[in-house]
Amino acid sequence: MFLRLPWEDYLYWQRTDKKTLKRINTLIKDIKRNPFEGIGDPEPLKYNWSGFWSRRITKEHRLVYAVEKDAISIAQCRFHY
């Protein structure tokens, strides 16, 4: 599930950079299989982002997400936290 702002980020990638969009989709599929290990160098976040995890999309951009039971909430998929 995308929150409002990350959905706008996702649509941005859809319009501007198909390669990055493909990477985001690959990361989301991997998160569904194993939320805390896998590609993109997953790492738990701290402080204001406690409870969220981050995976590398590119050097500049991160996918930030939280896992609750069987649901994934995407908090960010553009820029760095």
FIBA-998051 format. One record per atom (N, C-alpha, C, CB): residue in three letters; atom name; residue number from 0; x, y, z. Coordinates in nm, 4 decimals, padded with zeros to 6 digits. Glycine has a CB too. Example, Ala and Ser with C-alpha at 12.3 -4.5 7.8 and 13.67 -1.06 7.14 Angstrom:
! residues 2
residu ALA | atome N | num 0 | x 01.3190 | y -00.5690 | z 00.7800
residu ALA | atome CA | num 0 | x 01.2300 | y -00.4500 | z 00.7800
residu ALA | atome C | num 0 | x 01.3200 | y -00.3300 | z 00.7800
residu ALA | atome CB | num 0 | x 01.1308 | y -00.4473 | z 00.9046
residu SER | atome N | num 1 | x 01.2850 | y -00.2250 | z 00.7080
residu SER | atome CA | num 1 | x 01.3670 | y -00.1060 | z 00.7140
residu SER | atome C | num 1 | x 01.2900 | y 00.0030 | z 00.7870
residu SER | atome CB | num 1 | x 01.4084 | y -00.0598 | z 00.5725
! end
This chain:
! residues 81
residu MET | atome N | num 0 | x 00.0839 | y -00.1176 | z 00.0000
residu MET | atome CA | num 0 | x 00.0000 | y 00.0000 | z 00.0000
residu MET | atome C | num 0 | x 00.0890 | y 00.1247 | z 00.0000
residu MET | atome CB | num 0 | x -00.0958 | y -00.0007 | z 00.1219
residu PHE | atome N | num 1 | x 00.0602 | y 00.2147 | z -00.0881
residu PHE | atome CA | num 1 | x 00.1337 | y 00.3406 | z -00.0944
residu PHE | atome C | num 1 | x 00.0570 | y 00.4471 | z -00.0165
residu PHE | atome CB | num 1 | x 00.1560 | y 00.3852 | z -00.2420
residu LEU | atome N | num 2 | x 00.1284 | y 00.5243 | z 00.0613
residu LEU | atome CA | num 2 | x 00.0698 | y 00.6443 | z 00.1184
residu LEU | atome C | num 2 | x 00.0610 | y 00.7482 | z 00.0063
residu LEU | atome CB | num 2 | x 00.1543 | y 00.6975 | z 00.2408
residu ARG | atome N | num 3 | x -00.0042 | y 00.8608 | z 00.0275
residu ARG | atome CA | num 3 | x -00.0301 | y 00.9572 | z -00.0805
residu ARG | atome C | num 3 | x 00.0978 | y 01.0097 | z -00.1463
residu ARG | atome CB | num 3 | x -00.1100 | y 01.0739 | z -00.0266
residu LEU | atome N | num 4 | x 00.1909 | y 01.0606 | z -00.0685
residu LEU | atome CA | num 4 | x 00.3130 | y 01.1183 | z -00.1269
residu LEU | atome C | num 4 | x 00.3994 | y 01.0143 | z -00.1976
residu LEU | atome CB | num 4 | x 00.3948 | y 01.1863 | z -00.0187
residu PRO | atome N | num 5 | x 00.4181 | y 00.8960 | z -00.1406
residu PRO | atome CA | num 5 | x 00.4963 | y 00.7963 | z -00.2148
residu PRO | atome C | num 5 | x 00.4293 | y 00.7548 | z -00.3460
residu PRO | atome CB | num 5 | x 00.5187 | y 00.6735 | z -00.1281
residu TRP | atome N | num 6 | x 00.2975 | y 00.7561 | z -00.3495
residu TRP | atome CA | num 6 | x 00.2294 | y 00.7231 | z -00.4745
residu TRP | atome C | num 6 | x 00.2619 | y 00.8283 | z -00.5802
residu TRP | atome CB | num 6 | x 00.0762 | y 00.7131 | z -00.4528
residu GLU | atome N | num 7 | x 00.2667 | y 00.9549 | z -00.5403
residu GLU | atome CA | num 7 | x 00.3062 | y 01.0612 | z -00.6333
residu GLU | atome C | num 7 | x 00.4498 | y 01.0399 | z -00.6814
residu GLU | atome CB | num 7 | x 00.2924 | y 01.1999 | z -00.5663
residu ASP | atome N | num 8 | x 00.5369 | y 00.9962 | z -00.5908
residu ASP | atome CA | num 8 | x 00.6749 | y 00.9638 | z -00.6296
residu ASP | atome C | num 8 | x 00.6760 | y 00.8503 | z -00.7313
residu ASP | atome CB | num 8 | x 00.7591 | y 00.9253 | z -00.5056
residu TYR | atome N | num 9 | x 00.5962 | y 00.7474 | z -00.7060
residu TYR | atome CA | num 9 | x 00.5887 | y 00.6322 | z -00.7953
residu TYR | atome C | num 9 | x 00.5422 | y 00.6765 | z -00.9345
residu TYR | atome CB | num 9 | x 00.4930 | y 00.5248 | z -00.7376
residu LEU | atome N | num 10 | x 00.4406 | y 00.7602 | z -00.9393
residu LEU | atome CA | num 10 | x 00.3917 | y 00.8118 | z -01.0673
residu LEU | atome C | num 10 | x 00.4973 | y 00.8974 | z -01.1367
residu LEU | atome CB | num 10 | x 00.2637 | y 00.8934 | z -01.0463
residu TYR | atome N | num 11 | x 00.5762 | y 00.9701 | z -01.0584
residu TYR | atome CA | num 11 | x 00.6870 | y 01.0480 | z -01.1140
residu TYR | atome C | num 11 | x 00.7832 | y 00.9551 | z -01.1883
residu TYR | atome CB | num 11 | x 00.7617 | y 01.1257 | z -01.0019
residu TRP | atome N | num 12 | x 00.8212 | y 00.8447 | z -01.1238
residu TRP | atome CA | num 12 | x 00.9136 | y 00.7507 | z -01.1881
residu TRP | atome C | num 12 | x 00.8494 | y 00.6891 | z -01.3121
residu TRP | atome CB | num 12 | x 00.9559 | y 00.6397 | z -01.0891
residu GLN | atome N | num 13 | x 00.7198 | y 00.6645 | z -01.3059
residu GLN | atome CA | num 13 | x 00.6494 | y 00.6077 | z -01.4198
residu GLN | atome C | num 13 | x 00.6584 | y 00.7006 | z -01.5412
residu GLN | atome CB | num 13 | x 00.5025 | y 00.5809 | z -01.3837
residu ARG | atome N | num 14 | x 00.6540 | y 00.8307 | z -01.5165
residu ARG | atome CA | num 14 | x 00.6608 | y 00.9288 | z -01.6254
residu ARG | atome C | num 14 | x 00.8031 | y 00.9562 | z -01.6724
residu ARG | atome CB | num 14 | x 00.5972 | y 01.0581 | z -01.5815
residu THR | atome N | num 15 | x 00.9020 | y 00.9475 | z -01.5824
residu THR | atome CA | num 15 | x 01.0338 | y 01.0019 | z -01.6151
residu THR | atome C | num 15 | x 01.1463 | y 00.9005 | z -01.6293
residu THR | atome CB | num 15 | x 01.0716 | y 01.0983 | z -01.5124
residu ASP | atome N | num 16 | x 01.1373 | y 00.7852 | z -01.5623
residu ASP | atome CA | num 16 | x 01.2525 | y 00.6947 | z -01.5621
residu ASP | atome C | num 16 | x 01.2070 | y 00.5500 | z -01.5439
residu ASP | atome CB | num 16 | x 01.3520 | y 00.7337 | z -01.4508
residu LYS | atome N | num 17 | x 01.1876 | y 00.4819 | z -01.6548
residu LYS | atome CA | num 17 | x 01.1374 | y 00.3438 | z -01.6513
residu LYS | atome C | num 17 | x 01.2361 | y 00.2483 | z -01.5838
residu LYS | atome CB | num 17 | x 01.1080 | y 00.2952 | z -01.7931
residu LYS | atome N | num 18 | x 01.3645 | y 00.2752 | z -01.5958
residu LYS | atome CA | num 18 | x 01.4648 | y 00.1889 | z -01.5331
residu LYS | atome C | num 18 | x 01.4520 | y 00.1944 | z -01.3803
residu LYS | atome CB | num 18 | x 01.6076 | y 00.2310 | z -01.5768
residu THR | atome N | num 19 | x 01.4363 | y 00.3140 | z -01.3258
residu THR | atome CA | num 19 | x 01.4190 | y 00.3286 | z -01.1810
residu THR | atome C | num 19 | x 01.2867 | y 00.2678 | z -01.1377
residu THR | atome CB | num 19 | x 01.4257 | y 00.4771 | z -01.1395
residu LEU | atome N | num 20 | x 01.1823 | y 00.2861 | z -01.2162
residu LEU | atome CA | num 20 | x 01.0525 | y 00.2260 | z -01.1857
residu LEU | atome C | num 20 | x 01.0638 | y 00.0739 | z -01.1787
residu LEU | atome CB | num 20 | x 00.9482 | y 00.2669 | z -01.2912
residu LYS | atome N | num 21 | x 01.1367 | y 00.0156 | z -01.2730
residu LYS | atome CA | num 21 | x 01.1562 | y -00.1297 | z -01.2729
residu LYS | atome C | num 21 | x 01.2299 | y -00.1737 | z -01.1466
residu LYS | atome CB | num 21 | x 01.2343 | y -00.1743 | z -01.3985
residu ARG | atome N | num 22 | x 01.3289 | y -00.0979 | z -01.1056
residu ARG | atome CA | num 22 | x 01.4041 | y -00.1287 | z -00.9830
residu ARG | atome C | num 22 | x 01.3112 | y -00.1230 | z -00.8610
residu ARG | atome CB | num 22 | x 01.5229 | y -00.0294 | z -00.9652
residu ILE | atome N | num 23 | x 01.2259 | y -00.0210 | z -00.8534
residu ILE | atome CA | num 23 | x 01.1312 | y -00.0093 | z -00.7421
residu ILE | atome C | num 23 | x 01.0386 | y -00.1304 | z -00.7393
residu ILE | atome CB | num 23 | x 01.0488 | y 00.1214 | z -00.7536
residu ASN | atome N | num 24 | x 00.9863 | y -00.1686 | z -00.8540
residu ASN | atome CA | num 24 | x 00.8977 | y -00.2853 | z -00.8605
residu ASN | atome C | num 24 | x 00.9695 | y -00.4124 | z -00.8175
residu ASN | atome CB | num 24 | x 00.8428 | y -00.3024 | z -01.0018
residu THR | atome N | num 25 | x 01.0948 | y -00.4268 | z -00.8568
residu THR | atome CA | num 25 | x 01.1745 | y -00.5424 | z -00.8158
residu THR | atome C | num 25 | x 01.1943 | y -00.5430 | z -00.6648
residu THR | atome CB | num 25 | x 01.3108 | y -00.5424 | z -00.8873
residu LEU | atome N | num 26 | x 01.2234 | y -00.4272 | z -00.6074
residu LEU | atome CA | num 26 | x 01.2404 | y -00.4177 | z -00.4620
residu LEU | atome C | num 26 | x 01.1113 | y -00.4533 | z -00.3891
residu LEU | atome CB | num 26 | x 01.2856 | y -00.2765 | z -00.4223
residu ILE | atome N | num 27 | x 00.9986 | y -00.4042 | z -00.4384
residu ILE | atome CA | num 27 | x 00.8703 | y -00.4338 | z -00.3737
residu ILE | atome C | num 27 | x 00.8417 | y -00.5836 | z -00.3777
residu ILE | atome CB | num 27 | x 00.7556 | y -00.3560 | z -00.4419
residu LYS | atome N | num 28 | x 00.8681 | y -00.6476 | z -00.4900
residu LYS | atome CA | num 28 | x 00.8493 | y -00.7931 | z -00.4993
residu LYS | atome C | num 28 | x 00.9383 | y -00.8654 | z -00.3993
residu LYS | atome CB | num 28 | x 00.8792 | y -00.8427 | z -00.6421
residu ASP | atome N | num 29 | x 01.0620 | y -00.8201 | z -00.3856
residu ASP | atome CA | num 29 | x 01.1549 | y -00.8829 | z -00.2915
residu ASP | atome C | num 29 | x 01.1104 | y -00.8600 | z -00.1470
residu ASP | atome CB | num 29 | x 01.2972 | y -00.8284 | z -00.3123
residu ILE | atome N | num 30 | x 01.0582 | y -00.7422 | z -00.1182
residu ILE | atome CA | num 30 | x 01.0082 | y -00.7123 | z 00.0166
residu ILE | atome C | num 30 | x 00.8922 | y -00.8053 | z 00.0508
residu ILE | atome CB | num 30 | x 00.9636 | y -00.5640 | z 00.0274
residu LYS | atome N | num 31 | x 00.8060 | y -00.8330 | z -00.0460
residu LYS | atome CA | num 31 | x 00.6931 | y -00.9240 | z -00.0223
residu LYS | atome C | num 31 | x 00.7419 | y -01.0637 | z 00.0144
residu LYS | atome CB | num 31 | x 00.6027 | y -00.9311 | z -00.1466
residu ARG | atome N | num 32 | x 00.8520 | y -01.1069 | z -00.0470
residu ARG | atome CA | num 32 | x 00.9071 | y -01.2401 | z -00.0177
residu ARG | atome C | num 32 | x 00.9793 | y -01.2432 | z 00.1159
residu ARG | atome CB | num 32 | x 01.0026 | y -01.2836 | z -00.1283
residu ASN | atome N | num 33 | x 01.0612 | y -01.1422 | z 00.1401
residu ASN | atome CA | num 33 | x 01.1392 | y -01.1368 | z 00.2638
residu ASN | atome C | num 33 | x 01.1635 | y -00.9902 | z 00.2991
residu ASN | atome CB | num 33 | x 01.2748 | y -01.2146 | z 00.2492
residu PRO | atome N | num 34 | x 01.0842 | y -00.9357 | z 00.3910
residu PRO | atome CA | num 34 | x 01.0884 | y -00.7920 | z 00.4168
residu PRO | atome C | num 34 | x 01.2185 | y -00.7392 | z 00.4763
residu PRO | atome CB | num 34 | x 00.9785 | y -00.7569 | z 00.5069
residu PHE | atome N | num 35 | x 01.2982 | y -00.8242 | z 00.5390
residu PHE | atome CA | num 35 | x 01.4132 | y -00.7734 | z 00.6143
residu PHE | atome C | num 35 | x 01.5488 | y -00.8204 | z 00.5607
residu PHE | atome CB | num 35 | x 01.4005 | y -00.8146 | z 00.7577
residu GLU | atome N | num 36 | x 01.5481 | y -00.8926 | z 00.4504
residu GLU | atome CA | num 36 | x 01.6715 | y -00.9377 | z 00.3853
residu GLU | atome C | num 36 | x 01.6503 | y -00.9290 | z 00.2350
residu GLU | atome CB | num 36 | x 01.7102 | y -01.0840 | z 00.4289
residu GLY | atome N | num 37 | x 01.7600 | y -00.9333 | z 00.1598
residu GLY | atome CA | num 37 | x 01.7468 | y -00.9375 | z 00.0150
residu GLY | atome C | num 37 | x 01.8206 | y -00.8247 | z -00.0541
residu GLY | atome CB | num 37 | x 01.6025 | y -00.9333 | z -00.0230
residu ILE | atome N | num 38 | x 01.7718 | y -00.7889 | z -00.1709
residu ILE | atome CA | num 38 | x 01.8393 | y -00.6893 | z -00.2540
residu ILE | atome C | num 38 | x 01.8153 | y -00.5478 | z -00.2014
residu ILE | atome CB | num 38 | x 01.7916 | y -00.7002 | z -00.3992
residu GLY | atome N | num 39 | x 01.9012 | y -00.4568 | z -00.2385
residu GLY | atome CA | num 39 | x 01.8861 | y -00.3168 | z -00.2018
residu GLY | atome C | num 39 | x 01.9422 | y -00.2818 | z -00.0657
residu GLY | atome CB | num 39 | x 01.7438 | y -00.2802 | z -00.2058
residu ASP | atome N | num 40 | x 02.0186 | y -00.3716 | z -00.0071
residu ASP | atome CA | num 40 | x 02.0827 | y -00.3459 | z 00.1226
residu ASP | atome C | num 40 | x 01.9822 | y -00.2983 | z 00.2284
residu ASP | atome CB | num 40 | x 02.1936 | y -00.2416 | z 00.1062
residu PRO | atome N | num 41 | x 01.8837 | y -00.3843 | z 00.2650
residu PRO | atome CA | num 41 | x 01.7831 | y -00.3424 | z 00.3627
residu PRO | atome C | num 41 | x 01.8449 | y -00.3074 | z 00.4975
residu PRO | atome CB | num 41 | x 01.6796 | y -00.4516 | z 00.3809
residu GLU | atome N | num 42 | x 01.7960 | y -00.1987 | z 00.5560
residu GLU | atome CA | num 42 | x 01.8446 | y -00.1595 | z 00.6881
residu GLU | atome C | num 42 | x 01.7313 | y -00.0973 | z 00.7687
residu GLU | atome CB | num 42 | x 01.9628 | y -00.0609 | z 00.6760
residu PRO | atome N | num 43 | x 01.7247 | y -00.1303 | z 00.8977
residu PRO | atome CA | num 43 | x 01.6232 | y -00.0673 | z 00.9832
residu PRO | atome C | num 43 | x 01.6611 | y 00.0782 | z 01.0082
residu PRO | atome CB | num 43 | x 01.6083 | y -00.1439 | z 01.1182
residu LEU | atome N | num 44 | x 01.5614 | y 00.1625 | z 01.0124
residu LEU | atome CA | num 44 | x 01.5866 | y 00.3046 | z 01.0345
residu LEU | atome C | num 44 | x 01.5688 | y 00.3392 | z 01.1821
residu LEU | atome CB | num 44 | x 01.4928 | y 00.3907 | z 00.9474
residu LYS | atome N | num 45 | x 01.6218 | y 00.4539 | z 01.2211
residu LYS | atome CA | num 45 | x 01.6212 | y 00.4960 | z 01.3615
residu LYS | atome C | num 45 | x 01.5524 | y 00.6309 | z 01.3767
residu LYS | atome CB | num 45 | x 01.7647 | y 00.5031 | z 01.4165
residu TYR | atome N | num 46 | x 01.5406 | y 00.6707 | z 01.5018
residu TYR | atome CA | num 46 | x 01.4913 | y 00.8030 | z 01.5397
residu TYR | atome C | num 46 | x 01.3511 | y 00.8265 | z 01.4850
residu TYR | atome CB | num 46 | x 01.5863 | y 00.9120 | z 01.4894
residu ASN | atome N | num 47 | x 01.3311 | y 00.9314 | z 01.4060
residu ASN | atome CA | num 47 | x 01.1970 | y 00.9637 | z 01.3557
residu ASN | atome C | num 47 | x 01.1401 | y 00.8556 | z 01.2645
residu ASN | atome CB | num 47 | x 01.2006 | y 01.0951 | z 01.2811
residu TRP | atome N | num 48 | x 01.2277 | y 00.7757 | z 01.2060
residu TRP | atome CA | num 48 | x 01.1855 | y 00.6701 | z 01.1147
residu TRP | atome C | num 48 | x 01.1857 | y 00.5327 | z 01.1819
residu TRP | atome CB | num 48 | x 01.2758 | y 00.6680 | z 00.9927
residu SER | atome N | num 49 | x 01.1905 | y 00.5279 | z 01.3120
residu SER | atome CA | num 49 | x 01.1910 | y 00.4005 | z 01.3845
residu SER | atome C | num 49 | x 01.0683 | y 00.3175 | z 01.3446
residu SER | atome CB | num 49 | x 01.1929 | y 00.4246 | z 01.5385
residu GLY | atome N | num 50 | x 01.0912 | y 00.1894 | z 01.3174
residu GLY | atome CA | num 50 | x 00.9839 | y 00.1016 | z 01.2721
residu GLY | atome C | num 50 | x 00.9788 | y 00.0872 | z 01.1210
residu GLY | atome CB | num 50 | x 00.8522 | y 00.1526 | z 01.3216
residu PHE | atome N | num 51 | x 01.0550 | y 00.1699 | z 01.0515
residu PHE | atome CA | num 51 | x 01.0613 | y 00.1638 | z 00.9059
residu PHE | atome C | num 51 | x 01.1933 | y 00.1016 | z 00.8621
residu PHE | atome CB | num 51 | x 01.0447 | y 00.3044 | z 00.8444
residu TRP | atome N | num 52 | x 01.1942 | y 00.0522 | z 00.7402
residu TRP | atome CA | num 52 | x 01.3138 | y -00.0039 | z 00.6780
residu TRP | atome C | num 52 | x 01.3426 | y 00.0723 | z 00.5496
residu TRP | atome CB | num 52 | x 01.2966 | y -00.1560 | z 00.6495
residu SER | atome N | num 53 | x 01.4670 | y 00.0655 | z 00.5053
residu SER | atome CA | num 53 | x 01.5097 | y 00.1341 | z 00.3840
residu SER | atome C | num 53 | x 01.5824 | y 00.0360 | z 00.2927
residu SER | atome CB | num 53 | x 01.6005 | y 00.2547 | z 00.4179
residu ARG | atome N | num 54 | x 01.5600 | y 00.0510 | z 00.1628
residu ARG | atome CA | num 54 | x 01.6367 | y -00.0222 | z 00.0616
residu ARG | atome C | num 54 | x 01.6824 | y 00.0759 | z -00.0447
residu ARG | atome CB | num 54 | x 01.5522 | y -00.1375 | z -00.0018
residu ARG | atome N | num 55 | x 01.7986 | y 00.0508 | z -00.0972
residu ARG | atome CA | num 55 | x 01.8588 | y 00.1395 | z -00.1969
residu ARG | atome C | num 55 | x 01.7949 | y 00.1172 | z -00.3343
residu ARG | atome CB | num 55 | x 02.0115 | y 00.1165 | z -00.2045
residu ILE | atome N | num 56 | x 01.7395 | y 00.2250 | z -00.3902
residu ILE | atome CA | num 56 | x 01.6914 | y 00.2228 | z -00.5285
residu ILE | atome C | num 56 | x 01.8086 | y 00.2592 | z -00.6195
residu ILE | atome CB | num 56 | x 01.5701 | y 00.3220 | z -00.5492
residu THR | atome N | num 57 | x 01.8708 | y 00.3740 | z -00.5899
residu THR | atome CA | num 57 | x 01.9917 | y 00.4213 | z -00.6581
residu THR | atome C | num 57 | x 02.0816 | y 00.4813 | z -00.5506
residu THR | atome CB | num 57 | x 01.9583 | y 00.5272 | z -00.7725
residu LYS | atome N | num 58 | x 02.1939 | y 00.5376 | z -00.5912
residu LYS | atome CA | num 58 | x 02.2798 | y 00.6042 | z -00.4924
residu LYS | atome C | num 58 | x 02.2055 | y 00.7169 | z -00.4221
residu LYS | atome CB | num 58 | x 02.4063 | y 00.6591 | z -00.5596
residu GLU | atome N | num 59 | x 02.1185 | y 00.7850 | z -00.4945
residu GLU | atome CA | num 59 | x 02.0488 | y 00.9020 | z -00.4400
residu GLU | atome C | num 59 | x 01.9143 | y 00.8694 | z -00.3750
residu GLU | atome CB | num 59 | x 02.0273 | y 01.0023 | z -00.5491
residu HIS | atome N | num 60 | x 01.8453 | y 00.7681 | z -00.4224
residu HIS | atome CA | num 60 | x 01.7063 | y 00.7441 | z -00.3828
residu HIS | atome C | num 60 | x 01.6913 | y 00.6157 | z -00.3015
residu HIS | atome CB | num 60 | x 01.6173 | y 00.7375 | z -00.5061
residu ARG | atome N | num 61 | x 01.5973 | y 00.6207 | z -00.2058
residu ARG | atome CA | num 61 | x 01.5702 | y 00.5064 | z -00.1185
residu ARG | atome C | num 61 | x 01.4215 | y 00.4736 | z -00.1195
residu ARG | atome CB | num 61 | x 01.6180 | y 00.5349 | z 00.0255
residu LEU | atome N | num 62 | x 01.3920 | y 00.3455 | z -00.1026
residu LEU | atome CA | num 62 | x 01.2559 | y 00.2987 | z -00.0805
residu LEU | atome C | num 62 | x 01.2415 | y 00.2783 | z 00.0697
residu LEU | atome CB | num 62 | x 01.2248 | y 00.1658 | z -00.1614
residu VAL | atome N | num 63 | x 01.1517 | y 00.3527 | z 00.1322
residu VAL | atome CA | num 63 | x 01.1300 | y 00.3434 | z 00.2765
residu VAL | atome C | num 63 | x 00.9941 | y 00.2786 | z 00.2975
residu VAL | atome CB | num 63 | x 01.1377 | y 00.4848 | z 00.3462
residu TYR | atome N | num 64 | x 00.9900 | y 00.1767 | z 00.3838
residu TYR | atome CA | num 64 | x 00.8672 | y 00.1001 | z 00.4017
residu TYR | atome C | num 64 | x 00.8562 | y 00.0479 | z 00.5444
residu TYR | atome CB | num 64 | x 00.8617 | y -00.0162 | z 00.3023
residu ALA | atome N | num 65 | x 00.7341 | y 00.0113 | z 00.5801
residu ALA | atome CA | num 65 | x 00.7073 | y -00.0535 | z 00.7081
residu ALA | atome C | num 65 | x 00.6303 | y -00.1815 | z 00.6786
residu ALA | atome CB | num 65 | x 00.6271 | y 00.0410 | z 00.8059
residu VAL | atome N | num 66 | x 00.6498 | y -00.2809 | z 00.7636
residu VAL | atome CA | num 66 | x 00.5808 | y -00.4085 | z 00.7482
residu VAL | atome C | num 66 | x 00.4920 | y -00.4291 | z 00.8700
residu VAL | atome CB | num 66 | x 00.6820 | y -00.5269 | z 00.7313
residu GLU | atome N | num 67 | x 00.3642 | y -00.4521 | z 00.8448
residu GLU | atome CA | num 67 | x 00.2677 | y -00.4781 | z 00.9509
residu GLU | atome C | num 67 | x 00.1920 | y -00.6047 | z 00.9142
residu GLU | atome CB | num 67 | x 00.1701 | y -00.3570 | z 00.9715
residu LYS | atome N | num 68 | x 00.2165 | y -00.7117 | z 00.9887
residu LYS | atome CA | num 68 | x 00.1575 | y -00.8424 | z 00.9593
residu LYS | atome C | num 68 | x 00.1869 | y -00.8775 | z 00.8142
residu LYS | atome CB | num 68 | x 00.0038 | y -00.8428 | z 00.9866
residu ASP | atome N | num 69 | x 00.0837 | y -00.8848 | z 00.7299
residu ASP | atome CA | num 69 | x 00.1043 | y -00.9215 | z 00.5897
residu ASP | atome C | num 69 | x 00.0966 | y -00.8021 | z 00.4955
residu ASP | atome CB | num 69 | x 00.0025 | y -01.0245 | z 00.5482
residu ALA | atome N | num 70 | x 00.0993 | y -00.6807 | z 00.5498
residu ALA | atome CA | num 70 | x 00.0873 | y -00.5607 | z 00.4667
residu ALA | atome C | num 70 | x 00.2179 | y -00.4817 | z 00.4660
residu ALA | atome CB | num 70 | x -00.0280 | y -00.4719 | z 00.5168
residu ILE | atome N | num 71 | x 00.2480 | y -00.4244 | z 00.3517
residu ILE | atome CA | num 71 | x 00.3648 | y -00.3376 | z 00.3370
residu ILE | atome C | num 71 | x 00.3134 | y -00.1963 | z 00.3119
residu ILE | atome CB | num 71 | x 00.4595 | y -00.3861 | z 00.2201
residu SER | atome N | num 72 | x 00.3620 | y -00.1010 | z 00.3886
residu SER | atome CA | num 72 | x 00.3277 | y 00.0396 | z 00.3674
residu SER | atome C | num 72 | x 00.4507 | y 00.1110 | z 00.3128
residu SER | atome CB | num 72 | x 00.2776 | y 00.1070 | z 00.4999
residu ILE | atome N | num 73 | x 00.4385 | y 00.1652 | z 00.1934
residu ILE | atome CA | num 73 | x 00.5479 | y 00.2385 | z 00.1318
residu ILE | atome C | num 73 | x 00.5380 | y 00.3840 | z 00.1780
residu ILE | atome CB | num 73 | x 00.5435 | y 00.2274 | z -00.0251
residu ALA | atome N | num 74 | x 00.6429 | y 00.4325 | z 00.2429
residu ALA | atome CA | num 74 | x 00.6433 | y 00.5688 | z 00.2959
residu ALA | atome C | num 74 | x 00.7185 | y 00.6658 | z 00.2054
residu ALA | atome CB | num 74 | x 00.7047 | y 00.5704 | z 00.4345
residu GLN | atome N | num 75 | x 00.8085 | y 00.6122 | z 00.1217
residu GLN | atome CA | num 75 | x 00.8893 | y 00.7000 | z 00.0364
residu GLN | atome C | num 75 | x 00.9553 | y 00.6166 | z -00.0723
residu GLN | atome CB | num 75 | x 00.9965 | y 00.7766 | z 00.1198
residu CYS | atome N | num 76 | x 00.9593 | y 00.6695 | z -00.1943
residu CYS | atome CA | num 76 | x 01.0333 | y 00.6005 | z -00.3006
residu CYS | atome C | num 76 | x 01.1058 | y 00.6996 | z -00.3910
residu CYS | atome CB | num 76 | x 00.9384 | y 00.5136 | z -00.3840
residu ARG | atome N | num 77 | x 01.1414 | y 00.8115 | z -00.3312
residu ARG | atome CA | num 77 | x 01.2189 | y 00.9122 | z -00.4040
residu ARG | atome C | num 77 | x 01.2965 | y 00.9944 | z -00.3023
residu ARG | atome CB | num 77 | x 01.1263 | y 01.0039 | z -00.4919
residu PHE | atome N | num 78 | x 01.4170 | y 01.0264 | z -00.3340
residu PHE | atome CA | num 78 | x 01.5096 | y 01.0991 | z -00.2474
residu PHE | atome C | num 78 | x 01.5566 | y 01.0104 | z -00.1325
residu PHE | atome CB | num 78 | x 01.4434 | y 01.2266 | z -00.1925
residu HIS | atome N | num 79 | x 01.6247 | y 01.0711 | z -00.0393
residu HIS | atome CA | num 79 | x 01.6834 | y 01.0003 | z 00.0743
residu HIS | atome C | num 79 | x 01.6097 | y 01.0434 | z 00.1987
residu HIS | atome CB | num 79 | x 01.8366 | y 01.0282 | z 00.0872
residu TYR | atome N | num 80 | x 01.5890 | y 00.9505 | z 00.2898
residu TYR | atome CA | num 80 | x 01.5192 | y 00.9835 | z 00.4141
residu TYR | atome C | num 80 | x 01.5994 | y 01.0833 | z 00.4899
residu TYR | atome CB | num 80 | x 01.4938 | y 00.8595 | z 00.4996
! end
